[in-house]
């Protein structure tokens, strides 16, 4: 029997894994792929975004609560998950606001990337997914997550770099998640408007007028059958997701009809593959895959 394929998803905070690429991961897990989510911070400085959870005892223990939410989401998705131990940087209200001392985004790149390099060498993923260099949106932790993911992809296979982080392992492909694109929101907006449902996406679409797409979508993974699992995982993050809020305005059935994929940009590849792709493992042959060490 061939060794299983392995996928690593690198995220900034608990809940990011459920809002970005969750259906993709759910699909691959159920097809026998080993999936590990690396969560770089604990989300300790996150706000309570669900008014139903905005209670003093929740706010006072937000870090512990978010770890419990992550545990539930991990079970729903069926993935492995580990925290890499950094402290949430928070989201500055303006460019002049300084980040708190010791937070993830202020670490030197080598120090911030070292735990991820170690995780890559231990788990030995064939594919890594993360954010683009704008972080998907300009949260300092998301931008830093891109930097450490690129660093880990490029360094993990080099025995001369991070020599104390385990035996070298070279991932084969690196993807940026492209779930929040103007093209997708325009399609959902048009479909909802045509059906008289009313669309919440006008403001989102307007944002792209001043921010044209930087990275083209190269890879669309069909995963509409797993949108329910994605939504259940999102709801597990009860402090961050309002069940009556934005995430669930568009009916799931309509999303499955109009946009049944999760989309990615192939940022690095060490295997031959042709784009557009419909599989993150395109070009990686299962019978050539080495087993994991763990």
Buried (B, 14 or more C-beta within 10 A) or exposed (E): EEBBBBBBBBBBBBBBBBBBBBBBBBBBBEEEBBBBBBBBBBBBBBEBBBEEBEEEEBEEEBBEBBBBBBEBBBEBBBBBBBBBEBBBBBBBEEEEEEBBEEBBBBBEEEEBBBBBBBBBBBBBBBBBBBBBBBBBEEBBBBBBBBBBBBBBBBBBBEEEBBEEBBEBBBBBBBBBBBBBBBBBBBBBBEBBEEEEEEBBBEEBBEEBEEEEEEBEBBBBBBBBEBBEBBBBBBBBBBBBBBEEEEBBBBEEEBBBEBBBBBBBBBBBBBEEBEEEBEBBBBBBEEEEBEEBEE
